[in-house]
Amino acid sequence: MNIIKKISKILALIFFLFSCNSYAASLWFTEQLISLRFGVNNISHQQLKTLLPEIGNHKVLLFDVRRPDEYLVSRIQGSILISPDMSSQDFITQYGNKIHNKTLIFYCSVGYRSSEFMQRIEKQAAEKEVKSMANLKGGIFRWYNEHHPVINDAGETNEIHPSDESWADLINKR
């Protein structure tokens, strides 16, 4: 996308954000900016929901790219915690033998850290013949806001970690 089109899209998004004052509009805006910034393959919360049974039979690996304190509050069932700061080499060392011919899904709070992580490992994942990779658009916040379940060590929960106070407004508390 050329620079004029990107600037036009950003201005349109800013106008939309200021014309709507809700967590849904703000999260949508955040999703659009992340898509413009990274350009990675995304899947929707509905698409992930249909893939969840595949996690159980090991065709799909779901990676949570957040801090441990966020993961402990809540996560999507079946997810594997990885550090947002993990190097591509460390990822391949730890998971290289598990990702061949698998679909890899990554998420974080809103999609920024997981998109950034996907870009970091893209080349090495291709060398390991990963079937496909995608970022959960809107992250766990979108998943949660659309009333999909999140869990913690005690089972299903209604809690969600805001990452930090500036992101808390993107969560529709249950």
Secondary structure, DSSP 4 states (H G I P E B T S, - for coil): --HHHHHHHHHHHHHHHHH--SHHHHHHHHHHHHHHHH---EE-HHHHHHHHHHHHTTSEEEEE-S-HHHHHH-B-TTEEE--TT--HHHHHHHHTTT-TT-EEEEE-SSSHHHHHHHHHHHHHHHHTT-SEEEEETTHHHHHHHTT--EEETTEEES----SSGGGGGG----
